[in-house]
Amino acid sequence: MAVIKSGRTTGVTQGFVSAVAVNGVNVNYGTQTAPVIATFNGTIQVVGSGGRFSAPGDSGSVVLEHESGRPIALLFAGSASYTTTCDIAQVHFNIVPI
């Protein structure tokens, strides 16, 4: 599936879904010397077309199906090789009025 997103750091980039239901994705939310590792299951992996799909600062970007513009995922991690997203159907917001 061809996808597109607009991120704070990389702007508009295009890519394709390379894998779904990816388990055991480890993300370090700490530092190199004091790692804090979180493991995610059921993720969607995206690869950029002709370069990186995302970079630090793009987290939170909505990934859209390129042809229809339908939201399919929410970007939350990445590397130089691929971007990790979560299925938009699994994202739940708990908005509390102030």
N, C-alpha and C positions, 0 to 999 in steps of 0.2 A: 504494500500500500504506500503510495506517495504521500508525504506529509509536508507541512510548512509551519513555521512559527515565527513570532517576532519577539526577540529577547532584548533586554536592556544592554547587554554587552555586544552581542554579535549582530543585532538587528534582525532582518528577515533572512532566514535560511531555509533551505529545502533539504529533504532527505527521504528515507524510506524505512518502514518498519522491517527490521531484520530478524526479530524474534519476539514471541509472546509467551506469557506464563513463565518468565525467567525467574528461577528461585536461587536463593543464596547469594544475592547481590550485597556485598559488603561496602559500606560507605563510612569513611573516617570523618567524624564531626569534631575530632580533637585536633591535635598537632602530630607532626612526625615523631616527636619524642614522647608525647603523652597521648596516644591514640584513644579515641572513644569510638568504637566500631558499632554500627547498627546494621543488622542484616534484614534485607527485604525479600519477600517472596511475591510471585505473581506479577512481576513488573513487565513492562514493554520496552524493548531495546530499539533504538533508532540510530541509524548511520547517516551521516551527512552526504549529500550529493556534491562531489568535488571539493570536499573540505570538511571542517568541523561543523557539526550541527549546533553545538552549544559551547559555552565557556562560563567560567565563574561569573555570577551576576545574572545569569539567565534563568535561574531557578524560579519557579512559579509561572513560567510561560505556558500558555495553553498551546498544545500541539493540535493542529487541524488536519483533517483529511484534505489533501490538496484539491481534489476535484470538486467536492461538495461544500467545503468549508465547515464541515461538521466537527465539533470538538471531540477528540478521541482520548487525549491524555494530558497529564500535568507533569511538566518537567521538574525533576528534583535533584538529579546528579548527573555527572558526566566525566568523560576523560577525553583524551585526544582521539581515541578510536571510536567511541560510541557514547550515546546519551541514554540515561535511564529515566523512564517515565512511569507514572502509575495510571491505570485505566481511569478515565474521567468518571465512569459509572460507579467507581469505588470511592470517589472523593465525597466526603460529607462535611458540610459546614454547619457549625453550631453558632449562629449569630444571635447575640444577646443585646437587645437595645440598652443604651446607657441612660 
